[in-house]
Amino acid sequence: MPVAICGKEDKITQGRIAKVYTHVGLNKVEVEEGKSGDIIELAGLPDINIGDTICDFNNPEKIPFVDIDEPTVSMTFSVNNGPFAGKEGQFITSRHIRERLFKELERNVSLRVKETESPDSFEVSGRGELHLSVLIETMRREGFELLVSRPKVIFKDINGVKNEPIELLVVNVPDDCVGNVIEKLGRRKAEMINMEPAEIGHTKIEFKIPARGLIGYRTEFLTDTKGEGTMNHIFDCYEPFKGDIQSRVRGTIIAFENGKSVTYGLYNAQDKGDLFIGPGVEVYEGMIVGLNSRGEDLAINVCKEKHLTNTRASGSDDALRLVPPIQMSLEKAIEFIQDDELVEVTPKSIRLRKKVLDSKERERTTRNK
């Protein structure tokens, strides 16, 4: 059947429908015609985009296009260049990543992909960090291996004024956690616009908050509400820049050399902060293995073994006790990293690392800033 396709800017092209399919239960069935209200699939129209209208060939009538919210957050997807590159993933080259990202554009309407000056990196923009983390998790399960950067908000220049995206945030929290949640969101430049009781023992609060303020907050919110709170947010508008928001104040514990972590090295490291790995984990120089209790980064040799001697002292050979490590999910890892850090995503592992792996070169870069 010949049809007319009405695209953007009133552009009309011609096409021909080869087959019509519908669904009966879980099975796809070919039919002769689709009636009003049926959910159907069409074959034979290759050059068609979301928002286009398929019309009668002789009487085309375009349906108004529904505006889709523009992306508010961007991340950099790049080829894994670490020491473990290619060990766990099936698709590791820039060509594989590029083809997969541009294929995603065909059905993910809020996604934007832009090539950068580097052939190994791509700037991917979406509707929040959760939108992008779903894409990353999907690629990971398909066998891709890549590096992703910290999410960055997309600013706009409106009438010469720097504007940023504002989200409408709705939280439902236990009554005894209300004060803590309001205080934490206040530090992130949130403005409370409504508060009312919800079900028994819970309060519903609405905020307007910069999209920057939501990056890294979800995990903190679940901790503050003991896992009982819920939060939902949606893009509201662009408003003038709200000022700086304080990010992570603690530094990281970084592996000093390549090797396998041992209990003795980790036991000395856990006195400095919270660990992300246990014994027997392959690490490399520049890999983040924990969170320092102080503000600066700290390089520690977690592969260090205890020297053997002939001397024995009472109690010295007792088993060393390690605190269970913090498990970092993909969402937690993306929220955790800073601008000089990356998340290494493979089908089997999620690792945190510095952009510059060499410790001496990293110190030199820090001094030159």
KOLKELO-263963 format. One record per atom (N, C-alpha, C): x, y, z. Coordinates in steps of 0.001 Angstrom, whole numbers, padded with zeros to 6 digits, always signed. Each point is the difference from the previous one (the first is absolute). Last residue first. Layout:
% KOLKELO-263963
XYZ/...
//
This chain:
% KOLKELO-263963
+047938+023160+038172/-001333+000635-000054/+000016+001344+000699/+003749-003160-000216/-000087+000966-001085/-001346+000699-000089/+000960-003534+003176/+000811+001177+000325/-000141+001081-001064/-002143-004186-000689/-000639+000708+001108/+000763+001276+000342/+001812-002951-003218/-001188+000669-000537/-000697+000837+001073/+003646-002687+001288/+000477+001102-000840/-001188+000787-000562/-000898-003910+002413/+000480+001050+000905/+000457+001217-000791/-001208-003775-002469/-001185+000564+000643/+000385+001128+000955/+003363-002558-002048/-000600+000900-000982/-001242+000681+000585/+002100-003249+002618/+000884+001161-000149/-000578+001011-000986/-002323-004121+000681/-000052+000845+001191/+000873+001246-000138/-002670-002789-003937/+001344+000103+000565/+000030+001008+001143/-004024-000635-002586/+000306-001148+000860/+001355+000130+000684/-003987+003424-001830/+001451-000183-000154/+000427-001092+000969/-004464+000736+000095/+000239+000191-001430/+001474-000207-000318/-002005-002652+004155/+000364+001361-000338/+000176+000115-001517/-003384-003689+002261/+001408+000292-000275/+000189+001491-000214/-003633-004533+001398/+000223+001447+000047/+001483+000248-000212/-003418-004316-001574/+001161+000501+000733/+000021+001525-000045/-003130-004731-000951/-000120+001466+000012/+001142+000519+000866/-001080-004984-002925/+000488+000844+001098/-000382+001459-000186/-001099-003713-003103/+000196-000717+001264/+000296+000918+001179/-000744+001496-004654/-001086-000948+000297/+000118-000679+001357/+002143+004829-000347/+000176-001205-000815/-001156-000953+000325/+001916+005435+000954/-001161-000895-000038/+000307-001157-000938/+002395+004263+002997/+000310-001027-001001/-001098-001059+000061/+000289+005430+001449/-000519-001325+000344/+000326-000937-001154/+002606+004775+001826/-000814-000703-000996/-000534-001290+000601/+002349+005329+001464/-000148-001445+000180/-000929-000583-001061/+001035+004726+001064/+001275-000612-000392/-000034-001519+000125/-003811+002781+001169/+000360+000337-001383/+001298-000667-000459/-002648-002555+003844/+000202+001424-000233/+000489+000211-001436/-003133-004235+002477/+001235+000518-000604/-000009+001516-000147/-003810-002751+001751/+001141+000193+000898/+001138+000782-000635/-004149-001457-002230/-000242+001103+000923/+001249+000374+000784/+000153-003730-002857/-000158+001211-000812/-000233+001220+000886/+000199-004215+002112/+001309+000364-000544/-000079+001286-000810/-003987-001922+001703/+000820+000566+001080/+001342+000492-000532/-002829-002280-003004/-000553+001314+000344/+000825+000671+001092/+001188-004419-001229/+000278+000938-001084/-000504+001395+000348/+001214-002884+004208/-000788-000288-001195/+000337+001034-001076/+002854-001738+004417/-000339+001128-000869/-000779-000484-001217/+001201-001607+005401/-000291-000472-001357/-000473+001177-000848/+003343-000327+004487/-001221+000625-000539/-000187-000482-001441/+002669-003086+003735/+000120+001158-000911/-001366+000528-000432/+001339-002425+004840/-000558-000319-001324/+000031+001220-000920/+003691-000523+003790/-001388+000478-000051/-000555-000343-001389/+004002-002872+002351/-000324+001074-000932/-001465+000372+000110/+004162-002598+003101/-001433+000160-000267/-000220+001206-000909/+004195-003755+001061/-000357+001405-000150/-001465+000102-000390/+002444-004011+002953/-000589+000343-001304/-000390+001475-000023/+004071-001571+003132/-001467-000132-000026/-000521+000455-001356/+004633+000020+001693/-000424-000812-001144/-001504-000234-000025/+002353+002418+003492/+000299+000692-001266/-000510-000777-001209/-000155-001249+004898/-001148+000716-000588/+000263+000601-001355/+004198-001083+002892/-001322-000453+000419/-001096+000854-000646/+004625-000658-002576/-000435+000671+001225/-001420-000449+000314/+004626-001594-003126/-001417-000137+000277/-000314+000688+001319/+004133-000384-004128/-000429+000485+001303/-001504-000157+000135/+002649-000883-003957/+000075-001120+000955/-000507+000389+001380/-001837+002175-004752/+001194+000017+000856/-000031-001226+000897/-002550+002504-004724/+000153-001148+000886/+001305+000115+000784/-003443+003931-002155/+001307-000643-000104/+000109-001136+001017/-004606+001801-002384/+000779+000059+001236/+001321-000742-000174/-002548+002453-004178/-000094-001188+000840/+000886+000153+001230/-002695+003386-003849/+001161-000215+000870/-000229-001208+000899/-002922+002298-003318/+000561-001309-000364/+001162-000382+000911/-002373+004220+000031/-000901-001022+000568/+000468-001408-000365/+002090+005147+000374/+000314-001288-000606/-000852-001087+000660/-001115+005469-000665/+000397-001052+000945/+000265-001288-000776/-001131+005776-000409/+000432-001203-000722/+000553-001006+001000/-003639+004341+000248/+001079-000710+000671/+000317-001272-000776/-002739+005302-000217/+000155-001370-000497/+001241-000626+000632/-002820+003887+002639/+000925-000198-001116/+000016-001466-000430/-002683+001778+003735/-000388+000662-001236/+000892-000275-001189/-000913-003586+004154/+000397+001409-000117/-000308+000535-001391/-000776-004536+001211/-000708+000731+001050/+000333+001485-000023/-000058-003410-004378/+000854+000508+001071/-000830+000760+001028/-001363-004124-003371/-000320+001406+000263/+000803+000467+001201/+001084-004151-003866/-000676+000383+001229/-000228+001498+000083/+002156-002373-003675/-000354-001181+000794/-000721+000373+001299/+001558+001776-005344/-000521+000461+001284/-000511-001216+000776/+004052+000347-003876/-001352-000500+000282/-000424+000436+001399/+004411+000743-001907/-000979+001010-000356/-001439-000423+000231/+003557-003772-000758/+000386+001334+000460/-001012+001040-000498/-001865-004931+000619/+001072+000613-000772/+000261+001407+000521/-002398-005249+001505/-000019+001464-000013/+001142+000497-000888/-003093-004773+001573/+001024+000565-000888/-000146+001525-000052/-001458-003209+004209/-000537+000751-001138/+001157+000563-000822/+000051-002501+004397/-000054-000839-001190/-000556+000680-001234/-001507+001869+004865/+001241-000660-000426/-000219-000847-001253/-003320+004087+000456/+000490-000943+000985/+001298-000625-000479/-002558+005084-001018/+000375-001344-000468/+000420-000853+001187/-001269+004643+000381/-000958-000450-001010/+000278-001428-000463/+001010+003127+004872/+000489-000726-001178/-001148-000412-000920/+001033+004215+003760/-000902-001105-000346/+000458-000639-001308/+003535+002584+003381/-001338+000325-000509/-000808-001256-000268/+004486+000173+002004/-000033+001322-000630/-001392+000390-000494/+001213-004278+001939/+000117+001008+001061/-000111+001414-000560/+000123-003866-002821/-001332+000267+000539/+000029+000969+001182/+003983-001660-002326/-000721+001043-000728/-001326+000355+000662/+002855-003527+001593/+000648+001290+000244/-000771+001142-000663/-001516-004342-000745/-000143+000275+001429/+000642+001338+000359/+000437-001769-004382/-001314+000610+000230/-000200+000358+001462/+003965-002312-001263/-000019+001348-000571/-001323+000714+000240/+000338-004496+001409/+000924+000828+000771/+000005+001444-000526/-002543-003364-002293/-000598+000401+001274/+000903+000954+000779/+000341-000029-005346/+000178-001005+001059/-000515+000568+001310/-000356+000811-005858/-000112+000496+001370/+000116-001147+001001/+002393+000230-004869/-001215-000548+000607/-000041+000428+001468/+002422+002719-004332/+000116-001256+000732/-001337-000472+000520/+002844+004898-001605/-000788-001093-000557/+000199-001267+000832/+000444+004919+002337/+000681-000823-000996/-000942-001081-000506/-001409+003426+003090/+001315+000558-000327/+000706-000789-001101/-005434+001145+001398/+001005-001064-000058/+001316+000559-000542/-003588+003066+002680/+000357-000435-001350/+001071-001086+000081/-004120+002894+002885/+001167-000862+000210/+000292-000668-001343/-002549+004986+000866/-000085-001427-000295/+001288-000712+000392/-002736+004712+002005/+000847-000490-001074/-000155-001507-000188/-003760+003707+001875/+001022-000965+000389/+000785-000465-001221/-003793+002992-000217/+001066+000690+000737/+001127-000946+000397/-004118+000547-004067/+000656-000897+000962/+001185+000693+000658/-003030+003592-001927/+000000-001409-000400/+000708-000822+001069/-002779+005017-000271/+001124-000765+000550/-000134-001471-000407/-001759+004286-002822/-000524-001009+000921/+001169-000857+000457/-000765+005316-002327/+000738-001251+000179/-000688-000900+001024/-003063+003501-002782/+001222+000056+000799/+000607-001379+000180/-003984+001182-002686/-000272+000144+001435/+001249+000092+000868/-001665+001358-005384/+000924-000819+000777/-000131+000291+001490/-004288+000979-003122/+001384+000482+000151/+000810-000861+000963/-003933-002544-002417/+000061+001209+000817/+001452+000437+000122/-003688-003631-002842/+001358+000540+000127/-000078+001296+000798/-003491-004379+000502/+000303+001181-000813/+001492+000312+000094/-002269-004312+001383/-000995+001061+000165/+000270+001179-000929/+001008-005763+000569/+000498+001308-000438/-001117+001040+000090/-000050-004161+003353/-000250+000231-001417/+000464+001405-000356/+000124-004225+004248/+000240+001363-000485/-000214+000054-001502/-000593-003062+005077/-000228+000062-001437/+000238+001434-000453/+000666-003659+004604/+000198+001294-000643/-000214-000134-001502/-000728-002545+005362/-000065-000088-001461/+000187+001398-000573/+001206-002898+005000/-000423+001155-000782/-000064-000297-001489/+001557-003008+003610/-001459+000089-000054/-000491+001157-000877/+004671-001376+001382/-000549-000795-001091/-001502+000104-000168/+002591+002572+003176/+000062-001426+000376/-000666-000885-001050/+000920+004851-000214/-001392-000420+000272/-000089-001481+000350/+004226+002119-001043/-000635+000909+000954/-001414-000437+000383/+002424-002405-003366/+000626-000163+001313/-000710+000837+001047/-001346+000437-004458/-000413-001310+000509/+000606-000265+001376/+001330+003939-002245/-001416+000073+000386/-000472-001327+000597/+004326+000277-001880/-000045+000722+001277/-001436+000067+000529/+000642-001777-004281/+000541-000914+001008/-000058+000627+001387/-001334+002727-003658/-000921-001122+000207/+000493-000953+001092/+002400+004013-001789/-000839+000127+001193/-000806-001252+000300/+003167+001186-003802/+000611-000547+001203/-000882+000040+001234/-001418+003178-003695/+001087-000938-000307/+000655-000449+001304/-003437+003354-000193/-000483-001378+000119/+001084-001028-000287/+000595+004819-000371/-000180-000377+001389/-000457-001432+000195/+000457+002105-004313/+001320-000289+000600/-000153-000527+001409/-003769+001632-002373/+000331-001386-000359/+001362-000397+000572/-002922+003726+002541/+000841-000122-001198/+000330-001468-000279/-004568+001201+002524/+001413-000186+000296/+000793-000038-001306/-005054+000668+002816/+000614+000344-001286/+001497+000028+000255/-004022-002861+002807/+001104+000951-000111/+000211+000371-001468/-003718-002600+003825/+000347+000348-001378/+001077+001087+000007/-002145-004164+003498/+000603+001327-000142/+000375+000205-001473/-002984-003389+003743/+000329+000247-001408/+000501+001434-000125/-000204-003847+004253/-000252+001358-000475/+000451+000129-001449/-001534-004113+004009/+000827+000488-001095/-000425+001405-000420/-002204-002849+003378/+001419-000041+000341/+000927+000519-001075/-004731-001452-001606/+000307+000118+001430/+001506-000137+000234/-001199+001757-004806/-000592-001057+000825/+000516+000128+001430/+000774+004366-001891/-000348-001078-000925/-000688-001100+000809/+000709+005696+000720/+000059-001384+000492/-000412-000994-001076/+002420+004645-001358/-001308-000443+000488/+000123-001427+000507/+002716+004618-002423/+000162-001117+000934/-001368-000355+000551/+002847+003298-004100/-001224-000546+000597/+000353-001146+000947/+003292+002717-002248/-001182+000721-000483/-001294-000549+000595/+005848+000367+000722/-001227-000730+000324/-001212+000826-000425/+005164-000196-001938/-000988+000943+000547/-001309-000755+000240/+005742-001166-000615/-001406-000331-000228/-000899+001027+000680/+005084-000550-000236/-000719+001125-000633/-001456-000324-000323/+003227-002708+002562/+000097-000221-001446/-000858+001005-000772/+000078-000095+004735/+001405+000176-000370/+000200-000147-001505/-004253-000896+001785/+000284+001431+000075/+001436+000313-000373/-001454-004478+000455/-000392+000572-001287/+000231+001513-000027/+000876-002304+004048/+000923-000471-001034/-000344+000618-001360/-002903+000942+003644/+001329+000599+000211/+000970-000391-001117/-004299-001952+000077/-000095+001419-000368/+001363+000678+000137/-000326-004472+001429/-000128+000075-001450/-000043+001456-000456/+000034-000882+004658/+001283-000366-000597/-000042+000150-001522/-004010+000662+002470/+000976+001063+000267/+001327-000265-000683/-003453-003345-000209/-000314+001202-000775/+001081+001075+000159/-000603-004561+002052/+001128+000289-000889/-000174+001315-000756/-003247-002109+003016/+001188+000297+000808/+001231+000303-000857/-004283-001212-001993/-000087+001287+000708/+001274+000332+000768/+000222-003012-004474/-000528-000148+001357/+000069+001325+000755/-000364+000339-005335/+000961-000443+001014/-000699-000217+001337/-000271+001221-005626/-000915-000512+001026/+000858-000648+001064/+000680+003857-004329/+000484-001066+000891/-001095-000374+000984/+001035+002793-005008/-001024-000377+000981/+000553-001155+000823/+001798+004173-003674/+000296-001194+000799/-001112-000229+001020/+001358+002724-004841/-001046-000038+001019/+000138-001325+000729/+004023+002859-002669/-000871-001172+000078/-001058+000221+001090/+003428+003131-003468/-000602-000145+001326/-000975-001174-000034/+004569+001959-003081/-001280-000716+000106/-000439-000160+001452/+002980+004303-001651/+000176-001431+000232/-001353-000684+000141/+002625+004916-002111/-001136-000691+000605/+000302-001487+000134/+002445+005220-000943/+000233-001439+000128/-001156-000655+000743/-000253+004545-003092/+000057-000455+001393/+000179-001521+000006/-000726+002821-003984/+001277+000359+000607/+000177-000443+001436/-003905-001111-002607/+000089+001470+000104/+001267+000438+000728/-000117-004809+000367/-001270+000621-000373/+000087+001501+000261/+003104-004783-000312/+000161+001449+000071/-001281+000638-000535/+001039-005043+002454/-000476+000759-001154/+000243+001481+000226/+001958-005295+001845/-000427+001377+000257/-000473+000645-001306/+000553-005217+002053/+000065+000797-001225/-000570+001391+000284/+002539-003720+003453/-001247+000656-000381/+000225+000838-001264/+002699-004595+001443/+000079+001457+000033/-001314+000587-000492/+002329-005037+002096/-001041+000755-000710/+000183+001504+000166/+004205-003439+000103/-001001+000557+000905/-001059+000751-000812/+002458-003782-002745/+000430+001102+000859/-001131+000416+000937/+001538-004913-002569/-000977+001094+000030/+000435+001033+001030/+001950-004520-003251/+000206+000919+001115/-001053+001095-000079/-000092-005447-001889/+000224+001421-000267/+000290+000755+001289/-001650-004948-002743/+000958+000428+001023/+000357+001450-000291/-004170-003949-001357/+000836+001165-000271/+000886+000311+001201/-003581-003511-000636/+001399-000362-000208/+000920+001159-000291/-004854-000233+001246/+000166-000454-001382/+001448-000349-000323/-001317+001839+004195/-000543-001360-000091/+000116-000566-001415/+001344+004464+000775/+000855-000889+000776/-000475-001448-000127/-002589+003459-001857/+001196-000261-000800/+000922-000985+000709/-003775+001437+002380/-000415-000805-001151/+001206-000367-000857/+000689+002943+003589/-000248-001357+000493/-000416-000931-001140/+000509+004579-000993/+001301-000595+000317/-000167-001447+000459/-003907+002548-000758/+000685-000297-001263/+001338-000699+000259/-002332+001550+003725/-000736-001132-000587/+000648-000416-001317/+001615+003848+002140/+000491-001212+000657/-000747-001242-000494/-001292+004347-001523/+001270-000430-000586/+000518-001287+000643/-003978+001919+001698/-000220-000298-001417/+001275-000550-000626/+000248+001671+004359/-000658-001302-000016/-000248-000455-001444/+001778+004339+000890/+001004-001046+000151/-000620-001397-000042/-002402+004104-002667/+000393-000328+001362/+000961-001179+000049/-001961+000974-004253/-000914+000621+000955/+000332-000426+001433/+003783+000296-004096/-001282-000635+000272/-000778+000735+001062/+004853-000361-003531/-000875+000833+000826/-001350-000680+000164/+005541-000974-001478/-001360-000538-000012/-000843+000805+000978/+004992+000059-002882/-000793+000717+000998/-001462-000430-000135/+004851-002619-001196/-001269+000496-000507/-000747+000683+001145/+005344-002122-001645/-000948+000509+000995/-001240+000562-000677/+004095-001670-002205/-000339-001060+000952/-001040+000424+001024/+002041+002836-003453/-000775-001052-000674/-000461-001106+000939/+000801+005323+001208/+000685-001284+000087/-000848-001071-000692/-001700+004311+000245/+001266+000135-000718/+000794-001295+000019/-005182-000749+000527/+000918+000983+000577/+001260+000095-000854/-005545-001459-000835/+001403-000409-000065/+000886+001128+000504/-005191-001116+001458/+000842+000920-000764/+001440-000507+000032/-005599-001335+001176/+001384-000480-000065/+000793+000934-000892/-005006-000396+003038/+000795+000710-000999/+001425-000538+000062/-005499-001370+001761/+001453-000164+000012/+000644+000821-001110/-004780-000780+000992/+000577+001067+000822/+001517-000033+000023/-002754-003284-002365/-000257+001328-000556/+000641+001126+000795/+000850-005215-001247/+000079+000728+001268/-000109+001490-000316/+000116-003326-003440/-001185-000270+000823/+000001+000728+001335/+003433+000459-003471/-001175-000298-000808/-001243-000212+000847/+004501+000685+001755/-000710+001231-000357/-001290-000272-000759/+003188-003449+001138/-000915+000338+001101/-000823+001243-000321/+003459-001355-002909/-001155-000887-000141/-001039+000301+001070/+004101+002211+000205/-000830+000565-001069/-001200-000897-000318/+003108-001490+003263/-000614+001248+000444/-000911+000586-001073/+002552-003898-001019/-001046-000294+001003/-000716+001271+000443/+003710+000335-002972/-001144-000637-000665/-001140-000248+000985/+004056+001679+001770/-000664+000987-000858/-001247-000590-000657/+002808-002841+002531/-000750+000916+000869/-000767+001010-000835/+002839-003013-002298/-001111-000710+000626/-000865+000951+000820/+003936+001743-001833/-000975-000286-001061/-001218-000720+000569/+003750+000876+002758/-000816+001196-000210/-001055-000227-001083/+001686-004323+002750/+000588+001036-000851/-000947+001194-000142/-000844-004289+002385/+000878+000906+000754/+000521+001164-000829/-003388-004647+000760/+000024+001150-000904/+000755+001130+000694/-000270-004031+002316/+000030-000519-001360/+000123+001124-001028/+001775-000379+005460/-001023+000427-000940/+000184-000612-001376/+003019-000663+003813/-001334-000462+000402/-001083+000325-001024/+004782+001093-000515/+000027-001285+000706/-001401-000557+000261/+001377+004378-002106/-000144-001152-000883/-000042-001341+000690/+002215+004002+002642/-000820+000175-001198/-000009-001271-000843/+002279+001282+004354/-000843-001182-000153/-000869+000066-001257/+003016+003605+001350/+000800-001228-000126/-000831-001252-000236/-002159+004671-001623/+000676-000467+001203/+000765-001292-000223/-003013+002880-002881/+001443+000006-000255/+000793-000449+001218/-005309+000048-002448/+000766-000370+001192/+001484-000082-000344/-003546+003253-002584/+000592-001343-000056/+000804-000259+001268/-004140+003471+000281/+001263-000148-000723/+000502-001436+000070/-004238+003941+001105/+000244-001434-000144/+001286-000153-000813/-002346+004170+003071/+000931-000408-001047/+000186-001510+000051/-004387+003351+001428/+001134-000788+000489/+000887-000339-001189/-004468+003605+001635/+000861-000659-000987/+001127-000751+000704/-005356+002412+000804/+001255-000497+000572/+000800-000694-001098/-004338+001862-000788/+000471+000947+001006/+001370-000386+000568/-003475-000715-004788/+000927-000543+001008/+000472+001095+000967/-004834+000621-002264/+001388-000054-000434/+000888-000578+001100/-005359-001046-000937/+000939+000759+000834/+001426-000182-000492/-004093-000303-003399/+000671-000884+000961/+001012+000826+000774/-004822+001020-003015/+001362+000381+000383/+000536-000933+001081/-003618-001172-003859/+000044+000253+001444/+001445+000293+000389/-002622+000768-004888/+001062-000717+000710/+000000+000397+001474/-004348-000093-003491/+001015+000866+000624/+000994-000808+000829/-002361-002122-004294/-000351+000182+001416/+001087+000859+000641/-001550-000179-005404/+001033-000186+001017/-000567+000228+001398/-001958-001654-004935/-000334+000912+001105/+000975-000265+001140/-000882-001300-005713/+000855+000008+001204/-000437+001062+001011/-001989-002611-004326/-000514+001030+000903/+000836+000040+001282/+000839-003076-003642/-000636+001089-000740/-000475+001143+000892/+002160-003980+001794/+000855+000481-001081/-000586+001246-000685/-000793-001178+005212/-000543-000442-001279/+000784+000664-001132/+002788-000273+004455/-001301+000504-000451/-000462-000709-001270/+003645+000181+004582/-000280-000789-001209/-001435+000301-000424/+003737+002949+003016/-001370-000475-000157/-000136-000759-001314/+004280+001271+003834/-000545+000086-001359/-001417-000580-000043/+002724-000168+003948/-000659+001295-000177/-000544+000200-001404/+004099-003222+000729/-001023+000206+001013/-000565+001415-000146/+002003-002115-004446/+000462+000388+001332/-001172+000145+000947/+001676-002531-005039/-001070+000631+000763/+000504+000245+001421/+001583-002547-004492/+000411+001358+000367/-001147+000722+000708/-000575-004598-001524/+001286+000088+000705/+000331+001395+000525/-004319-003108-001387/+000253+001442+000102/+001315+000217+000749/-002052-004380-000775/+000119+000625-001306/+000279+001478+000014/-002845-003003+003721/+001260-000304-000680/+000011+000704-001343/-002706+000499+005160/+000028+000120-001452/+001377-000365-000520/-003540-000841+004569/+001357+000222-000489/-000042-000015-001521/-003915+001087+004214/+000505-000745-001149/+001469+000306-000249/-004653+000433+003424/+001439+000270+000042/+000641-000883-001062/-005286+001966+000161/+000954-001117+000023/+001436+000517+000139/-003856+002891-000509/+000190-000483+001365/+000972-001157+000104/-002479+000760-004588/+000187+001073+000983/+000075-000570+001406/+001433-003396-003777/-001167+000855+000235/+000325+001050+001063/+002827-003102-003911/-000061+000401+001392/-001136+000989+000181/+001213-004270-003762/-000289+001404+000300/+000030+000227+001510/+001288-004173-002010/-000248+000738-001233/-000208+001484+000259/+003206-003239+003118/-001414+000201-000305/-000122+000808-001289/+003762-003133+003334/-000223+000847-001163/-001493+000066-000321/+002453-000813+004924/-000785-000629-001061/-000181+000991-001146/+002959-001249+004891/-000217+001009-001035/-000649-000679-001211/-000144-001441+005494/+000408-000307-001370/-000320+001157-000940/-001109-000596+004783/+001420+000348-000155/+000495-000207-001427/-005065+000802+000577/+000781-000507+001124/+001432+000487-000122/-001672+001159-004019/-001000-000854+000652/+000724-000711+001132/+000942+004592-003414/+000413-000983+001002/-001214-000732+000545/+001405+002435-005058/-000594+000305+001300/+000413-001112+000955/+001528+002248-005251/+000011-001019+001055/-000779+000509+001206/+000904+000850-005727/-000592+000514+001241/-000043-001139+001010/+002961+001389-004913/-000727-000939+000862/-000528+000719+001231/+001918+002455-003687/+000097-001353-000544/-000827-000997+000808/-000146+005551-001151/-000083-000982+001085/-000015-001396-000606/+002134+004775-001916/-000926-001094-000286/+000055-001008+001145/+001082+005719-001172/+000473-001323+000394/-001044-001045-000338/+001655+005764-000442/-000865-001116-000359/+000637-001315+000427/+000207+005403+001991/+000650-000997-000853/-000982-001141-000257/+000222+005481+001997/-000807-001171-000316/+000767-000906-000955/+000692+004364+003823/+000590-000762-001093/-000800-001282-000212/-000454+003754+003371/-000985-000252-001064/+000605-000694-001214/+002322+000806+004241/+000044+001139-000928/-000873-000260-001240/+000945-004477+002377/+000170+001334+000562/+000055+001045-001118/-002469-004273-001571/+001051+000149+000990/+000045+001407+000558/-003427-003693-002710/+000173+001413+000340/+001023+000113+001118/-001423-003724-004014/+000611+000152+001324/+000281+001471+000224/-003443-003424-003230/+000784+001231+000108/+000514+000117+001426/-001330-004630-003083/-000371+000952+001048/+000867+001249-000139/-001672-005109-002656/+000781+001249-000006/-000512+000971+001063/-000139-005557-000103/-000846+001193+000000/+000883+001244+000000/
//
